[in-house]
Amino acid sequence: MTLAKRIVPCLDVKAGRVVKGVKFEGLRDAGDPVELSTRYRDEGADEVVFLDITASLEKRATIRSLVRSVAASLDIPFTVGGGIRSMADARLALASGADKVAVNTAALQRPGLIAKLADVFGSQCVVVAIDAKRTKEGYRVFSHSATRAAEVDAVGWAQRAAELGAGELLVTSIDRDGTRIGYDIELLRAITQRVSVPVIASGGAGTLEHFLEALTEGGCDAALAASLFHYRELTVKQVKDYLAANGVVVRP
């Protein structure tokens, strides 16, 4: 049986509001997290990702009250990331209504956290977020909301994260983020060819064709987008209708 490909709106949250920038900079307001998540549920989104984008930089936990409010509006899978630094943080996020937790900075600092999370909560609850930037040597991973380079190759880190127990990888191209020029297919393909866990494409969606490319050429299981959906340039339904018309299996 062919698994349906997923379309995933992303809420980047700062100070209680959804924001969006380009290459992680120049953030502008995009709306209320609860209103947007409700809209995406109604449009047929397969899941919603909520990223508290300044939690790691500010060394604080995720805004739990907001997570609870968004979770209460959803009956589809809900992933929460940003500020998940420990088992306790993950437990609180899941208790607040998240179905999965996304870890990035803490996983790079303490890779063993991935294995612990998978052991206690199950791999299906653990998403490792990988923010990657192209360099002369290949793709370098960045942490702390793309502000610090880690001495890690993105493809190698993806393989290790999967081996440690990550149930899914959320791969974002920092170079493409918010640019609307398309996902980094080379990066995505390099990772999807080396891991057996689902990969979510992120960073660069601008047209219907970009979603198709990520899910076919890029080999991804899901495609994530933010500003395109927030500002109503495309709806989740339009994307799914286009994919279905081009032979991609999606949930109606």
N, C-alpha and C positions, 0 to 999 in steps of 0.2 A: 504493500500500500504506500502511495506517495504521500509524504507528510505535507500539509498545507504550509505555504510560506506565510510569514507574519509581517504585518505592518504595525510599527510601534511609534506613536508620538512620544516625544520626550519633553518633560517639564524641567528646565534648568531654573532652579529657584534661588533667589537672593533676597534676604530681608522680607520673606513672605510673599514675594511676587515672582511671576514667571518672567525671565529676562532672556534676551538673545543677543549675541554679538557676532563678530567675525574673527575667526582664529582665536577664540577665547577672550577677545578684547572688545572695547566699545559697546558695553552692554546697554540695551534699551528695554523698556518695559513692554511686556507682551500680554499681560493680563493676570487674572486671578486663577490660581492653581485648581481650585474646586470647579469653577465654571468651565475651564478648558478641559479638565479630565472628564467631566460629565458630557461635554460636547463630543469628545472623541469616542467615548463609550457608545453614544447614540449613532455616531457615524460608522461604527463597525470596526473600531480599532481592536486588534487582537490582544494587546496589553498596553500598559502605560509605564514609562520609566520616569521616576522623580529623582533628580539629582540636586542635592543641597550643595551648590557649587563652591561656596566659600567656607564650608565647615572645616575642611582639612587645613586651609590657610589660616583660619582663625582658631584652630586647635579646639574646636568645640563639637558637641554631639549634634546630630541631625535634629531639626525642629519637629519634635514628636507630635505636638498638637496639630500641626498642619498635615503631617502624614496621616493622622487619624481622620481628619476631615476629608482628605482626598480618598482614602481607603473606603470611607463610608459611602462615597458616591459611586463606587465602582463594583461591578460584578464580573470583571475580567482580571487576569493576572496583573499584579502591581509590583514593580521592582523599585526599591529605594536604595540610593547610594549617596555618598558625601558624608564624611565624619564617622563612618563605620570603622572603628579602630580596634575593636575587641569583641570577644564573644558576648559580653554584656550589651554592647551597642547593637549587635546583630539581634540579640534576643529582644531588646526593647523595640527595634524597628518591626520585627515580625509580630510582636505582641500588639503593636499599634496598627496592624492591618496589612503590612507588606507580605507578599507571597515569596519574594526573593530579596536578597541583599546584594548590592554591588560593592565590591571593594577594589581599590586602586592603590592609593598611597600606602596604606597599612600593609597590603599584600606584598608590595615591593620591599618595604622595610623588614617585614617578617613573613616570608613565604609560608612558614609553617601554619600561619593563621588560616590559609585556604584549606589545608588538610583538616584542621580542627573544626572549622565551620562545616565542612562536608561530612565529617564524622558525626557531629552532633545533630545537625539540621537536615542532612541529606544533600547530595550534590545538586539536586534539582533546585535547591534554594540559593545556590552560590553562583553569582555572576562575577567574573573578574573583568573589570574595565581596563582597557589598554589604550592610552592616549599616545599616538605615535607621530613622529615627525621625520620626514626624509632627510638624510644626511649623506655625505660622500660615502660613508661606510655601509649605508643601508637605511634601516628604520630604527630610530632611537626612541625608547620609551621615556615619557615625561610624567612627573607626579605633581601634587599640589596644584591642581587646576592648570596643568600645562606650564607651570612656572619653573620647574626644576628638572634638569635632565638626569635620568638614572643611567648608570653604567650598564645598561641592559639592551640587547637587541630585541626588537618587537616580536620577531618570528620565534626566536628561541624562548622568550618569556611566555609566549602563547602556548608553546608545547609544554613548558614546565608547569604552567598554571593548570592545564588540562590534566597532566599527570598527577598533580597534587590533589585533584578532586573537584576543580571548577566544573560546574554543569553546563556553563555557557560562557562565551567570551563576547564582550561588547567592544568592538574595535573602532576607535575614532581617529580619523586623520586630522591632526591639528592644522595641517596646511590647507585642508579643504573646508574646515568647519565654517559654516555660515556663508561660504563663497558662492554656492549654487552652481558650481562648475562640474559637479559629478563626484561620485565616490571614488576613492583611490583604489581602482580595481587591481592594480599590481600588488598593493599591500594586502588586500583582502584575499586574493588568490594565493599568495604566498603562505598565508595562515591557514586558509580552509583546506589546502592540499596537505597540510601537515598535522592537523588535529581532527579527531573524530567527534568532538562535541559541537553543538550548534554555535554558529557565529552570527552576531548581529552587526550589520554594516552601519556606520555612523560617520557623518561629516561630509557635506557637499551636495546633498540632494537639491536639485533645482528644476528637474523636469520629470515627466512620467517615464521617459526612457531611462533615466538614471536609476530608478527603482528596479526596472527590468534588468539592467546591466549587473547590478549588485547581486541579484538573486539568481542570475544565470551565469554570466561570465565570471563573476566574483565568487560564485559557489556558496553564497551565504544563505542562511535559513530564515533570516529576518532583515528588514531594512528599517532603520530609525530616521526620523526627521523631526524638526522642531519649527523653525520660523515659517517654512512653507505652509504648515498646518495652522500655526498660531494666527498668521495674518490672512488666512483664508484664500491663499493663492491656489491651493489644491485641497481637496478633501480626501479623507481616508477612502471613502467610497469611490471617488474618481480613480484613485491609484489602484484599488482592487479590481474595478471594472476593466481598467486598461490591462492589468496583468492577466486577468482571466481571458481577455480577448486575444492575448498573445501566448496562450497555452500554459500559463503558470497556475498551479493549483493554489487557490486561496479559499479561506472560509468566507461564505457570503455575508 
